[in-house]
Amino acid sequence: MYKAFLLKYAEIGLKGKNRNVFENALRDQVQFTLARLGEYHVVREQGRIFVECPDGFDYDETVDALKTVFGVWGICPVVVIESTDWEEITTGTGRYIEQFYEDKNFTFKVEAKRASKQYPITSPEICARMGEYLLHRFPEMKVDVHNPKVRVHVEVRTKTYVYSQIIPGPGGMPVGTGGKAMLLLSGGIDSPVAGYMIAKRGVAIEATYFHAPPYTSERAKQKVVDLARIISAYTGPIRLHVVNFTDIQLYIYETCPHEELTIIMRRYMMRIAEHFAKKDGCLGLITGESIGQVASQTMQSLNATNAVCELPVFRPVIGFDKQEIVAVAEKIGTFETSIEPFEDCCTIFVAKHPVTKPVLSAIEKSEKLLAERMDELVRTAVETTEVIWISTNG
C-alpha cells in the first residue's frame, strides 16, 4: 500500500530565516541513511521531507533506518494520490481506509492541509466534505473531533498525501548542524550513550579510544569498534583514533603515587584527545562521566581533569544515575555490547584506593615527576595512533 513516507520535524520549525539550512541538512541525512538500502528519492517541500521508495523496498527496514535520523520527529507512511482532483482524493482516501483498517468500528477525525491557497477547497471544507464521504461509505465509523481513535490526515500539494499513522522518530537536530566534537569512547556503558546524546543535538562525532596492549586484548579494541559502529547509525560516519596508551600508563604507574593514578591517567587522556580534537576541527570534548559514579567522577576529580583542557568538556549524562544511562543504552542498542567481558585500560590500571578528593596542586606536583620522559611518550602515542573510519553504510 505504501510507496512513500512523509517526515515531520519539530524544533527545526523554530529556526526562522535559517530554517532552510536545517531542512536541507535533514534531507541530506535522510538520503545518506537510506542509501545503503536502495535508490530512495528524498525531497524537501514546504515544511515537509518526502521519501519516495523504490519498487520492492522493505517497509520495516526503511522505518528502522528512519528512526535513527536525528531531526525526524514523526514518520508517516503515506498513500500518494497522483492528483488534486477532489473525486480522486475521496476515492483514494476511501480505498486507503478500506485496505488499512479491517475493523472500521472506530471514531475518527479528518485533519487537512492545503499547500496552496489557490486550491479551491479550504482546509476546513476538506475536513467536512471528507468526513461526510467517509461516514457515507463506512457507516460503522463515527466522528469524534475531540478524542478520535484515528486521525485521517489529507495534505493537498502538487499531489495528495493521505495518512493516519505517525511513527515516533528520535527528534533532535540533524547531525552536523551543531559543529563537531571529540568523544572519549571506552568499552563501557556510559560513553556511547554520551556520544548519542550530544549527536542528537546536531553535533557530528569523532572518537578517541585508549588501548593498552598486552594488558587489554584485541577483542577489547574490537568491542569499541563495534560500539562505534552501533552509534554511527545515529551519528553518521565516525573517525575513531586508537591510541596505544600502554607505555604512558606504565610510566605513570611506576612514577606517581598510586592513589593518584586514575586522575593523572585521565588528565593525559584528555590532553591527547584534545590534540586530535583541535587537529580535526572539533569544538569540544565529550565524556560519559556522571557525578559520583566512581572515584574519578567526583566534583574534585572532574575539576582536576578539566584543568588540562582548553576546549569545553560536554558531559551529557552528568546528572544521570546508572539505571537511567542503562535505559538509553538499551534503547540505542549498545548495552549488550558494552557489558561484554573485555576490559579497557581504565579498568586494568585502576588503583586499589584511588583518591576521591584530589587537590589540583598536588596532582600537578606529581605530574612534574614525569617530566623526563612524558613528552616523548605522548609524542610517540600520537604519531602511532591508528585511525579507523566507521560507518553503518560501509
C-alpha positions in Angstrom: 0.0 0.0 0.0 2.8 2.4 0.9 5.3 3.8 -1.6 6.4 6.9 0.3 6.9 8.4 3.7 6.2 11.9 4.9 8.7 13.0 7.6 7.8 15.6 10.2 10.1 17.7 12.2 9.5 19.9 15.3 12.4 22.0 16.5 13.6 22.9 13.0 10.4 24.8 12.5 11.6 27.4 15.0 14.7 28.3 13.1 13.3 31.4 11.3 15.4 32.6 8.4 17.9 29.7 8.9 15.3 27.1 8.6 16.1 26.1 5.1 19.7 25.3 6.1 18.4 22.8 8.7 15.8 21.3 6.3 18.5 20.7 3.7 20.7 19.1 6.3 17.9 16.8 7.4 17.1 15.9 3.8 20.7 15.1 3.1 21.0 13.0 6.2 17.9 11.0 5.3 19.2 10.4 1.8 22.6 9.2 3.2 21.0 6.9 5.8 18.7 5.3 3.2 21.4 5.0 0.5 22.6 1.6 1.8 19.0 0.2 1.4 18.3 1.2 -2.2 17.6 4.2 -4.5 15.3 6.3 -2.5 14.3 9.8 -3.6 14.2 12.4 -0.8 12.8 15.8 -1.4 12.0 18.9 0.7 8.7 20.7 0.2 7.1 23.3 2.3 8.0 22.2 5.8 8.0 18.5 5.0 10.5 15.9 3.9 9.1 13.3 1.5 10.7 9.9 0.9 9.8 8.2 -2.4 10.6 4.5 -2.1 11.9 2.2 -4.8 10.0 -0.8 -6.1 10.3 -3.8 -3.8 11.6 -1.8 -0.8 11.5 -3.4 2.7 9.0 -1.4 4.8 10.2 -2.4 8.2 13.9 -1.9 7.3 13.1 1.5 5.9 11.2 2.6 9.1 14.0 1.3 11.3 16.6 3.3 9.3 14.5 6.5 9.5 14.2 6.1 13.3 18.0 6.7 13.5 17.9 10.1 11.8 18.1 13.0 14.3 15.8 15.8 13.3 12.9 13.5 12.4 10.0 13.9 14.8 7.4 11.7 13.1 7.5 9.1 10.3 4.2 8.9 8.4 3.7 6.1 5.9 1.6 7.8 3.2 -0.6 6.8 0.3 0.2 9.1 -2.6 -2.7 10.1 -4.8 -1.2 11.4 -8.1 -3.8 14.2 -8.4 -5.5 17.1 -6.6 -8.9 16.3 -8.2 -11.4 16.1 -5.4 -13.2 13.0 -6.7 -9.8 11.1 -7.0 -8.9 12.3 -3.5 -12.1 11.0 -1.9 -11.9 7.7 -3.8 -8.2 7.2 -2.9 -8.8 8.1 0.8 -11.7 5.6 0.9 -9.6 2.9 -0.6 -6.9 3.6 2.0 -9.4 3.2 4.9 -10.8 0.0 3.2 -7.4 -1.6 3.0 -5.7 -0.4 6.2 -8.5 -0.9 8.7 -10.1 -4.3 8.7 -12.3 -3.3 11.7 -13.9 0.0 10.9 -15.8 0.4 14.2 -13.8 3.3 15.4 -14.1 7.1 15.9 -12.2 9.4 13.6 -11.4 12.9 12.7 -10.2 14.4 9.4 -7.3 16.8 9.5 -6.4 18.7 6.3 -3.7 20.9 5.0 -3.5 22.6 1.6 -0.1 23.8 0.4 -1.5 26.5 -1.9 -4.2 29.0 -1.0 -5.2 28.8 -4.7 -6.6 25.4 -4.2 -10.4 26.0 -4.4 -11.4 23.9 -1.3 -10.3 25.3 2.0 -8.8 23.1 4.7 -12.0 23.2 6.9 -14.1 22.4 3.8 -11.8 19.4 3.0 -12.3 18.1 6.6 -16.1 18.5 6.4 -16.5 17.0 2.9 -14.1 14.2 3.5 -15.7 13.3 6.8 -19.1 13.2 5.2 -17.8 11.0 2.4 -16.2 8.5 4.9 -19.3 8.4 7.0 -21.4 7.6 4.0 -19.0 4.9 2.7 -18.3 3.4 6.1 -21.4 3.8 8.3 -19.8 2.0 11.3 -17.3 4.8 11.7 -18.2 7.7 14.0 -16.9 11.2 14.1 -15.2 12.5 17.3 -13.4 15.8 16.9 -12.1 15.9 20.5 -10.6 12.4 21.1 -10.7 10.3 18.0 -9.1 6.9 17.8 -8.0 7.6 14.2 -6.9 10.9 12.7 -7.1 10.8 8.9 -4.6 13.3 7.5 -5.1 14.7 4.0 -2.4 17.0 2.6 -3.0 18.5 -0.8 0.1 19.7 -2.5 1.2 19.1 -6.1 0.0 15.6 -5.3 -2.2 14.5 -2.4 -0.9 12.6 0.6 -3.1 10.5 2.9 -2.0 9.0 6.2 -3.3 8.1 9.6 -0.2 6.8 11.3 2.7 8.8 12.9 5.6 6.6 14.0 7.8 8.5 16.5 11.2 9.5 15.3 14.2 10.3 17.5 13.7 14.1 17.4 16.7 16.4 18.0 18.6 18.2 15.3 20.3 17.0 12.0 23.8 15.8 12.7 26.4 18.3 11.5 24.3 21.4 12.1 25.8 21.9 15.6 29.5 21.6 14.8 31.8 18.7 15.7 33.1 17.2 19.0 35.5 14.5 20.1 34.1 11.6 22.2 36.4 9.8 24.6 35.0 6.3 23.8 35.6 3.4 26.1 34.2 -0.1 26.1 31.8 0.8 28.9 28.1 1.7 29.1 28.3 5.4 29.6 30.4 6.9 26.8 28.4 5.5 23.8 25.3 7.0 25.4 27.1 10.3 25.9 28.0 10.4 22.2 24.5 9.6 21.1 23.0 12.3 23.3 25.4 15.0 22.0 24.8 13.9 18.4 21.1 14.3 19.0 21.7 18.0 19.3 23.2 18.1 15.8 26.8 17.6 16.7 29.0 15.4 14.4 31.1 13.0 16.4 34.7 11.8 16.2 36.1 9.4 18.8 39.3 8.5 20.7 39.9 5.2 22.3 42.9 4.4 24.6 44.2 0.9 24.0 46.8 -0.8 26.3 48.2 -4.0 24.8 49.0 -6.6 26.0 47.0 -5.7 29.1 43.9 -5.2 27.0 43.2 -7.6 24.2 42.4 -7.1 20.6 38.9 -8.2 21.5 38.6 -5.2 23.8 39.6 -3.0 20.9 37.0 -4.7 18.6 34.4 -4.1 21.2 34.9 -0.4 21.0 34.9 -0.6 17.2 31.6 -2.4 17.5 30.2 0.3 19.8 31.3 3.0 17.4 29.6 1.2 14.5 26.3 0.9 16.5 26.2 4.6 17.4 27.3 5.6 13.9 23.8 4.6 12.7 22.7 7.7 14.6 25.7 10.0 14.3 26.9 9.3 10.8 30.5 8.1 10.0 32.9 8.2 12.9 36.7 8.7 12.7 38.0 6.5 15.6 41.5 7.3 16.9 43.0 4.2 18.6 45.8 5.4 20.8 48.4 2.9 22.2 48.4 4.1 25.8 50.5 1.3 27.4 53.8 3.0 27.8 52.2 6.2 29.2 50.2 4.2 31.7 53.2 2.1 32.8 55.3 5.2 33.3 52.6 6.9 35.4 52.2 3.6 37.4 56.0 3.4 38.1 56.5 7.1 38.9 53.4 8.6 40.6 51.6 7.9 43.8 49.2 5.0 43.2 46.2 6.7 44.7 46.6 9.4 42.0 47.0 7.0 39.1 43.4 7.3 37.8 43.3 11.1 37.8 46.7 11.5 36.2 46.0 8.9 33.5 42.7 10.6 32.9 44.4 14.0 32.5 46.8 12.6 29.9 43.9 11.0 28.0 42.1 14.4 27.9 45.3 16.1 26.6 45.7 13.5 23.8 42.1 13.6 22.9 42.2 17.4 22.8 45.2 17.2 20.5 43.2 15.2 17.9 40.1 17.3 18.5 41.9 20.6 17.7 43.6 18.9 14.7 40.3 17.8 13.2 38.3 21.0 13.9 36.3 19.8 16.9 34.8 22.4 19.2 34.7 20.3 22.4 35.3 17.0 24.1 32.6 14.6 25.2 32.8 12.1 28.1 30.4 9.7 29.8 31.1 10.9 33.3 28.4 11.0 35.9 28.9 12.8 39.2 29.9 10.4 42.0 29.7 7.2 40.0 33.4 6.3 40.5 36.3 8.0 42.2 37.4 9.8 39.1 34.0 11.4 38.7 33.7 13.3 42.0 33.4 17.1 41.7 37.0 17.4 42.8 38.2 14.8 40.3 36.3 16.4 37.4 37.8 19.7 38.3 41.3 18.3 38.2 40.6 16.7 34.9 39.1 19.8 33.4 42.2 21.8 34.4 44.2 20.4 31.5 41.6 21.2 28.8 41.3 24.3 26.7 38.2 23.1 24.8 34.9 22.8 26.7 34.1 19.3 28.0 30.5 18.2 27.5 29.1 15.6 29.9 25.5 14.9 28.9 24.9 12.1 31.5 26.4 14.1 34.3 23.2 14.0 36.3 22.0 10.6 35.4 22.1 7.6 37.7 23.3 4.3 36.3 19.8 2.9 35.5 18.9 6.0 33.5 22.1 5.5 31.5 21.4 1.8 31.0 17.9 2.6 29.8 19.3 4.8 27.0 22.0 2.2 26.2 19.3 -0.5 25.8 17.2 1.8 23.6 20.0 2.6 21.2 21.4 -1.0 21.1 24.8 -0.5 22.8 24.1 -2.2 26.1 24.7 -5.8 25.2 28.0 -4.9 23.6 29.1 -2.7 26.4 28.7 -5.5 29.0 30.9 -8.0 27.1 33.7 -9.0 29.5 36.6 -7.4 27.7 38.2 -4.8 30.0 39.6 -1.4 28.8 42.8 0.3 30.0 40.9 2.3 32.7 39.8 -0.9 34.4 43.1 -2.7 34.1 45.2 0.0 35.8 42.8 1.2 38.4 44.3 1.9 41.9 43.2 -0.1 44.9 42.4 3.0 46.9 42.1 5.9 44.5 41.9 9.5 45.8 38.3 10.8 45.7 39.0 14.4 46.5 42.2 15.2 44.7 43.9 18.6 45.3 44.9 20.1 41.9 48.2 21.5 43.2 49.1 18.0 44.5 48.3 16.4 41.2 50.3 18.9 39.2 53.2 18.4 41.6 53.1 14.6 41.0 53.0 15.1 37.2 56.3 17.0 37.4 57.9 13.7 38.3 57.0 12.6 34.7 58.9 15.4 33.0 61.9 13.3 31.9 60.1 11.1 29.5 56.4 12.0 29.2 56.7 14.4 26.3 58.4 11.8 24.2 55.9 9.1 25.2 52.9 11.3 24.3 54.5 12.3 21.0 55.1 8.6 20.2 51.5 7.7 21.2 50.1 10.5 18.9 52.4 9.6 16.0 51.5 5.8 16.2 47.7 6.3 16.6 45.6 4.1 14.3 42.7 5.9 12.6 39.7 3.7 11.7 36.7 5.1 9.7 33.5 3.5 10.9 30.1 3.7 9.3 27.0 1.6 9.0 26.9 2.5 5.3 30.2 0.5 4.8 
